[in-house]
Amino acid sequence: MKLKKLMVFEMLAAARIRAARALLRWTAQDHADKSSLGVTTIRRAELAEGPTSLTTSNDLAVRRALEAAGVEFIDENGGGAGVRLRKRSAAQK
């Protein structure tokens, strides 16, 4: 019997989504386009206090769009969860 590997991830908090979008200098419309979601969905997620009410698939779409653009999500490690931009290699500069 083959066991399926379950993917476990933390749902994004609204503040982390707002911070990531700000780092990229994206508008809500830019983020919606990159994640294939509606701009209303992005704005509603960013207005939440704490965790969003995004579905799992929408949360993943938001996360993947931001990560593809160079955002890294930093786990809670005593200093608080956060976001940063990935270091660009010399070839990208």
N, C-alpha and C positions, 0 to 999 in steps of 0.2 A: 504494500500500500504506500503510495506516494503522499507525502505531506506537503501541503502548500505553505509557502512562506508568507506570513502576513506582514504587510507593510504598516508600520505604526509611525505616525507623525503627529506633531502637535499642531492644532489649529492655530492659524495666525491671529494675533491680536490686532485690533484696528490701528493702534499707535504704530505698530511695526510696519503695517501696510502704508500708512501715511508717510512714515520716515523713509521707507524704501523708495516710494514714488518721488519724494522730495530730492533724494540723493541723485536720482536719474533725471530730475527736472522734467518729468512727464506731467502732462495734464491728466485729468481723470479720463478724458476721451482717448488720449494716447494709451493709457493703461487698459482701458476697455478694448481698444482695437488689438493690442498685443495679446490679450488673454482671451479674445473671442467672447467677451461678455458684454452686457449692456452697461452704458455709463451710469445708469441708475443703480445697478448692482454694485459697482465700484464705490459710488458715493455713499450708498447706504451702509456698506461694510466699513467704510472709513469713519462714519459718524458714531459707530457703536462705542460704548465704554467697555474696555476689556475685550473678551472674545466676540467675534462677529457671529451673525446668524447665517453665514454662507453655508451652502450645502458642501459636502465633502468634495464633490467634483469641481465646484466653483472655487473652493479654497485652493485646490490643487492647480487650477488654471491660473489663479492669481499668483501663487508661489512660483510656478514654472516660468511665467512671463517675466517676473522680476529676476529670478535666478538666471535666465537666459540673457538678460541685459547686464548682468554682472553683479547683482546683489547677493551677498552672503547673509544668511540668518544666523545670528550668534545665539547659542543656547544659554539658558539660565545657568550661571556658574558661580553664584555668589555675588556677582556684580550686576545682575539683571540681564534679561534678554535684550537683544538689540539687532541692528543691521549695520552693514558696512559694504563698501564696494570692494570687489575682488581686485587684488593687485594686477596691474596690466604688465604683461611681459614686455621686454625690450622691443620685440617685433611689433607689438601693438601700439607703441608710443610713437 
